[in-house]
Amino acid sequence: MTLGSHRRTMPAHAATTTVCPMKTLVVVLAVLALVGGGTVLLVHHHGGWTTLTGKAWAITYEVSAQPAETLVEVTYSESATRYRKETPRLVTTEKPLPWTFEVVINAGERAQVSATPKARQVLTCRILLDGVEELTSATGQPGETVSCDSVTGT
């Protein structure tokens, strides 16, 4: 046996891999940065931290008439989603009377309904909270538009 010819070999089961703690830390920090950055971008895309909300109110709009015989033009507001603070959109449609419609309005936003008669009807509108508590009501003059509006609680 010569001096340089002797080599020691390790059995395959004895081979170990060394984990570099610094590389692991870098990978973990990179993943956290990506997740955190993605979260910030998503929240910013949906209007920011202060606009995310879940507080909303169940609102019932009612319009009735004397005499209740024809269609009326009704305009009302509703929130598109309860999880994003935004101004409610207005919807205009023709409906027969009496008319009742349930919507969700975000906290602190305006609930509103108005109706325009086709003839000399006397219209009455009401806005109810949770279908029970009357927030506001109004009765118009014959043939004139009637409007009700109320800001929901925060």
Backbone hydrogen bonds, N-H to C=O, Kabsch-Sander energy under -0.5 kcal/mol:
donor,donor_aa,acceptor,acceptor_aa,energy
5,S,2,T,-0.6
6,H,2,T,-0.6
7,R,5,S,-0.6
9,T,7,R,-0.5
14,A,11,P,-1.2
15,A,12,A,-1.1
19,V,17,T,-0.5
20,C,18,T,-0.5
24,T,20,C,-1.9
25,L,21,P,-2.1
26,V,22,M,-2.1
27,V,23,K,-2.3
28,V,24,T,-2.5
29,L,25,L,-2.5
30,A,26,V,-2.1
31,V,27,V,-2.2
32,L,28,V,-2.4
33,A,29,L,-2.3
34,L,30,A,-2.1
35,V,31,V,-2.5
36,G,32,L,-2.8
37,G,33,A,-2.6
38,G,34,L,-2.3
39,T,35,V,-2.2
40,V,36,G,-2.3
41,L,37,G,-2.3
42,L,38,G,-2.3
43,V,39,T,-2.5
44,H,40,V,-2.5
45,H,41,L,-2.4
46,H,42,L,-1.5
47,G,44,H,-1.6
48,G,43,V,-2.7
51,T,48,G,-0.8
52,L,48,G,-0.6
52,L,49,W,-0.7
53,T,83,Y,-0.8
56,A,54,G,-0.6
57,W,105,I,-3.0
59,I,57,W,-0.7
59,I,103,V,-2.7
60,T,128,L,-2.5
61,Y,101,F,-3.2
62,E,126,R,-2.2
63,V,99,W,-2.6
64,S,124,T,-2.5
66,Q,122,V,-1.6
69,E,67,P,-1.3
72,V,95,K,-2.4
73,E,116,T,-2.1
74,V,72,V,-0.6
74,V,93,T,-3.4
75,T,114,S,-2.8
76,Y,91,V,-2.3
77,S,112,Q,-1.7
78,E,89,R,-1.9
79,S,104,V,-2.5
84,R,81,T,-0.6
85,K,51,T,-2.8
86,E,84,R,-0.8
89,R,78,E,-2.2
91,V,76,Y,-2.9
93,T,74,V,-2.6
95,K,72,V,-2.5
97,L,70,T,-0.6
99,W,63,V,-2.9
101,F,61,Y,-2.2
103,V,59,I,-2.8
105,I,57,W,-2.3
107,A,55,K,-2.2
108,G,153,G,-0.8
109,E,106,N,-1.8
111,A,150,S,-3.5
112,Q,110,R,-0.5
113,V,148,C,-2.7
114,S,75,T,-2.6
115,A,146,V,-2.2
116,T,73,E,-2.4
122,V,66,Q,-1.8
123,L,121,Q,-0.6
124,T,64,S,-2.7
125,C,138,A,-2.6
126,R,62,E,-2.2
127,I,136,T,-2.3
128,L,60,T,-2.8
129,L,133,E,-3.4
130,D,58,A,-3.3
130,D,128,L,-0.5
132,V,129,L,-2.0
133,E,129,L,-1.7
135,L,127,I,-3.2
135,L,133,E,-0.5
136,T,127,I,-1.2
138,A,125,C,-2.1
140,G,123,L,-2.7
143,G,121,Q,-2.8
144,E,141,Q,-2.3
146,V,115,A,-2.2
148,C,113,V,-2.9
150,S,111,A,-2.6
152,T,109,E,-3.0
